[in-house]
Amino acid sequence: MEFSSAELTDYAGIVADTLMTLESHDLCGPGWGTGEPHFLRAQTKTRAQFPEHGIVYELTQQGIALFCAAHGVRSDPFLAFVSKESHFTFAGAPALPTVTPLAMLFPGAK
């Protein structure tokens, strides 16, 4: 899925709405953010390295179960999710535009 040019102009709103909707259904927790690598790194407890801009979010049990079901894992999704033998791939993920954290709260901010 690629964003259309019209969607790219409201990327921050689309991402915020999507993540708030997922949160409202307990598919992700309230701790989420989007932005450039230095911002994402600051949002994680492990100070993970990020090669490019993206999205980080807090996991929930319901979100893990749905994620695993979407990948065909239906028996013990929590064990599969943390197993070193599991390989979840994201082929064809769209490129995300760069959005500053400030722009997420105040569209049009730089």
Contacts in CASP RR format, 6 or more apart in sequence:
PFRMAT RR
TARGET T0000
AUTHOR 0000-0000-0000
METHOD contacts of the structure
MODEL  1
MEFSSAELTDYAGIVADTLMTLESHDLCGPGWGTGEPHFLRAQTKTRAQF
PEHGIVYELTQQGIALFCAAHGVRSDPFLAFVSKESHFTFAGAPALPTVT
PLAMLFPGAK
1 94 0 8 1.000
2 94 0 8 1.000
2 95 0 8 1.000
3 11 0 8 1.000
3 14 0 8 1.000
3 94 0 8 1.000
3 97 0 8 1.000
7 14 0 8 1.000
8 97 0 8 1.000
10 107 0 8 1.000
11 96 0 8 1.000
11 97 0 8 1.000
11 99 0 8 1.000
12 34 0 8 1.000
12 99 0 8 1.000
12 103 0 8 1.000
12 104 0 8 1.000
12 107 0 8 1.000
13 104 0 8 1.000
13 107 0 8 1.000
15 34 0 8 1.000
15 55 0 8 1.000
15 99 0 8 1.000
15 104 0 8 1.000
16 104 0 8 1.000
19 28 0 8 1.000
19 32 0 8 1.000
19 33 0 8 1.000
19 34 0 8 1.000
19 55 0 8 1.000
19 57 0 8 1.000
22 28 0 8 1.000
22 57 0 8 1.000
23 29 0 8 1.000
23 30 0 8 1.000
23 32 0 8 1.000
25 62 0 8 1.000
26 60 0 8 1.000
26 62 0 8 1.000
26 63 0 8 1.000
27 60 0 8 1.000
27 62 0 8 1.000
27 63 0 8 1.000
27 66 0 8 1.000
28 57 0 8 1.000
28 58 0 8 1.000
28 59 0 8 1.000
28 60 0 8 1.000
28 63 0 8 1.000
29 57 0 8 1.000
29 58 0 8 1.000
29 59 0 8 1.000
29 60 0 8 1.000
30 58 0 8 1.000
31 43 0 8 1.000
31 57 0 8 1.000
31 58 0 8 1.000
32 55 0 8 1.000
32 56 0 8 1.000
32 57 0 8 1.000
32 58 0 8 1.000
33 39 0 8 1.000
33 40 0 8 1.000
33 43 0 8 1.000
33 55 0 8 1.000
33 56 0 8 1.000
33 57 0 8 1.000
33 101 0 8 1.000
33 104 0 8 1.000
34 40 0 8 1.000
34 53 0 8 1.000
34 54 0 8 1.000
34 55 0 8 1.000
34 56 0 8 1.000
34 96 0 8 1.000
34 99 0 8 1.000
34 101 0 8 1.000
34 104 0 8 1.000
35 53 0 8 1.000
35 54 0 8 1.000
35 55 0 8 1.000
35 98 0 8 1.000
35 99 0 8 1.000
35 100 0 8 1.000
35 101 0 8 1.000
35 104 0 8 1.000
36 53 0 8 1.000
36 98 0 8 1.000
36 100 0 8 1.000
37 49 0 8 1.000
37 50 0 8 1.000
37 51 0 8 1.000
37 52 0 8 1.000
37 53 0 8 1.000
39 100 0 8 1.000
39 101 0 8 1.000
40 48 0 8 1.000
40 50 0 8 1.000
40 53 0 8 1.000
40 54 0 8 1.000
40 56 0 8 1.000
41 47 0 8 1.000
41 48 0 8 1.000
41 49 0 8 1.000
41 50 0 8 1.000
43 56 0 8 1.000
44 56 0 8 1.000
53 96 0 8 1.000
53 97 0 8 1.000
53 98 0 8 1.000
53 99 0 8 1.000
54 96 0 8 1.000
55 96 0 8 1.000
61 78 0 8 1.000
64 77 0 8 1.000
64 78 0 8 1.000
64 81 0 8 1.000
65 77 0 8 1.000
65 78 0 8 1.000
67 77 0 8 1.000
67 81 0 8 1.000
67 88 0 8 1.000
68 74 0 8 1.000
68 77 0 8 1.000
68 80 0 8 1.000
68 81 0 8 1.000
69 77 0 8 1.000
71 88 0 8 1.000
73 80 0 8 1.000
73 81 0 8 1.000
73 86 0 8 1.000
80 86 0 8 1.000
100 109 0 8 1.000
100 110 0 8 1.000
102 109 0 8 1.000
102 110 0 8 1.000
103 109 0 8 1.000
103 110 0 8 1.000
END
